[in-house]
Amino acid sequence: MKTFASKLPLFVAIALTAPVSATTAEDVAVTAAQVAEAMPLAASRGLVLDVTNGDSRAIAVGERGHVLVSESRSDWRQVERVPTRANLTAVTTAGEAVWAVGHDGMILFSADGGLNWQVQRQDVWKPMPDDADWDAFDPTQGAPLLDVLALDEKRLLAVGAYKLDVCARRTRV
């Protein structure tokens, strides 16, 4: 009998070179369960995992999809309607383009300096059925992305658990 552990290689790598296109509200209906919670104390008591300084404002990301912005770099406010509740682990900017990455293989994109967000990539873990072929098991499915680097206003490099590498190119706004 094959076990889960026997199919988990020491190093697993994937590289996505296909274009990753932004998802708009027309493409995917965002339900209330997928939108980050608006919490009055998120700016003062929420777990912030990364901060970056953009052209027009500073952007911070953290638990449950919280995104905070500050034009003054001292007074922070929570961005509403961020289309995820996944923990966001890292954020990067290139001009007004902003990307945030996190759990569930999440990549979010903002073209306006972090005020409005779109899902570019999401890879939520799905349990394998009991009668599944373990040779088809993909340990990178649902793996969190842990850091991101904007190469320019259209390209990024994200890295995650299980040696998950994502190279993406924004093909439309």
C-alpha positions in Angstrom: 0.0 0.0 0.0 1.4 3.4 -1.0 1.3 6.1 1.6 1.1 9.9 1.4 4.7 10.2 2.8 6.1 7.8 0.2 4.9 10.1 -2.6 6.2 13.3 -1.2 9.6 13.9 -2.8 12.3 15.8 -1.0 12.3 18.6 -3.6 9.4 19.3 -5.9 9.6 22.2 -8.5 7.3 23.6 -11.0 7.6 26.6 -13.2 4.7 28.3 -14.8 5.7 30.1 -18.0 2.3 30.4 -19.4 0.8 33.9 -19.1 -1.3 34.5 -16.0 -4.2 36.8 -16.7 -6.0 38.9 -14.2 -9.5 37.9 -13.2 -12.1 40.6 -13.1 -15.4 40.7 -11.2 -17.1 39.8 -14.5 -15.0 36.6 -14.8 -15.5 35.3 -11.3 -18.3 36.1 -8.9 -16.7 37.0 -5.6 -18.8 35.7 -2.7 -18.8 37.2 0.8 -16.9 34.1 2.0 -14.0 34.9 -0.4 -13.7 38.6 0.5 -11.4 39.6 3.3 -13.2 40.7 6.4 -13.4 44.4 7.2 -12.1 44.6 10.7 -11.9 47.9 12.6 -8.8 46.8 14.5 -7.0 45.2 11.6 -4.6 48.2 11.3 -3.7 48.2 14.9 -4.0 44.6 16.0 -3.9 42.4 12.9 -0.9 40.2 12.0 1.0 42.0 9.3 3.4 39.8 7.4 5.0 42.1 4.9 5.2 45.8 4.0 6.5 47.6 0.9 6.8 51.2 -0.1 5.1 52.0 -3.4 5.2 55.1 -5.6 2.1 56.7 -4.0 1.6 54.8 -0.8 2.9 52.1 1.5 1.1 48.7 1.3 1.0 46.1 4.1 -0.4 42.5 3.9 -1.3 40.0 6.5 -3.7 37.4 7.9 -7.1 36.6 6.4 -6.4 38.7 3.3 -6.0 42.0 5.0 -4.4 44.7 3.0 -3.5 48.1 4.7 -2.4 51.2 2.9 -1.0 54.5 4.0 -0.2 57.6 1.9 1.5 59.3 4.9 3.3 56.1 5.9 2.1 56.6 9.4 -1.8 56.6 9.3 -3.0 53.2 8.0 -6.4 52.1 6.7 -7.8 48.8 5.6 -8.6 48.2 1.9 -12.1 47.0 1.4 -13.2 44.1 -0.9 -9.9 42.3 -1.2 -11.0 39.1 -3.0 -9.5 36.5 -0.6 -9.4 35.3 3.0 -6.1 33.5 2.5 -3.2 34.7 4.6 -1.1 37.1 2.5 2.6 36.6 3.1 4.4 39.0 0.9 3.9 42.1 -1.3 5.9 43.9 -3.9 5.6 46.9 -6.2 6.8 48.2 -9.6 5.5 51.7 -10.2 1.7 51.6 -9.4 1.6 47.8 -10.1 1.3 45.8 -6.8 1.3 42.1 -6.3 0.6 40.2 -3.1 1.1 36.5 -2.6 0.0 34.0 0.1 -1.6 30.8 1.1 -3.6 28.7 -1.3 -1.1 29.6 -4.0 -2.7 33.1 -4.1 -1.5 35.9 -6.3 -3.4 39.2 -6.2 -2.7 42.1 -8.5 -3.5 45.8 -8.1 -3.0 48.3 -10.9 -3.7 51.4 -8.8 -1.2 51.2 -6.0 -3.0 48.7 -3.8 -6.6 50.2 -3.6 -8.4 47.6 -5.8 -7.4 44.0 -6.2 -7.9 41.1 -8.7 -7.1 37.4 -8.3 -4.4 36.4 -10.8 -3.8 32.9 -9.5 -5.3 30.6 -6.9 -4.5 26.9 -6.3 -6.6 25.7 -3.3 -5.7 22.3 -1.9 -8.3 19.6 -2.7 -8.2 16.3 -0.9 -7.6 13.2 -2.9 -10.4 10.6 -3.0 -9.8 7.4 -1.1 -9.4 5.4 -4.4 -7.1 8.0 -6.0 -3.9 7.1 -7.8 -1.1 8.3 -5.6 1.2 8.6 -8.7 -1.0 11.6 -9.7 -0.5 13.3 -6.3 0.9 16.9 -6.6 2.4 18.1 -3.3 2.5 21.7 -4.7 -1.3 21.9 -5.0 -2.4 24.4 -2.5 1.1 25.2 -1.4 1.6 28.7 0.0 3.6 31.3 -1.9 6.0 32.9 0.6 7.8 35.7 -1.2 7.5 37.8 -4.4 9.6 40.0 -6.5 8.4 42.4 -9.2 10.7 42.2 -12.1 8.9 45.2 -13.8 5.3 46.4 -14.1 4.3 43.3 -16.0 6.4 40.4 -14.6 6.9 38.9 -11.2 8.7 35.9 -9.6 7.1 34.2 -6.6 8.5 31.4 -4.5 6.8 29.1 -2.1 6.7 25.9 -0.1 7.8 22.6 -1.7 10.1 24.6 -4.0 7.1 26.1 -5.8 8.3 28.7 -8.3 5.8 30.8 -10.2 6.9 33.1 -13.1 4.0 35.2 -14.3 3.4 37.8 -16.8 0.4 40.2 -16.6 -1.3 40.1 -20.0 -4.1 42.6 -19.4 -5.1 45.2 -16.8 
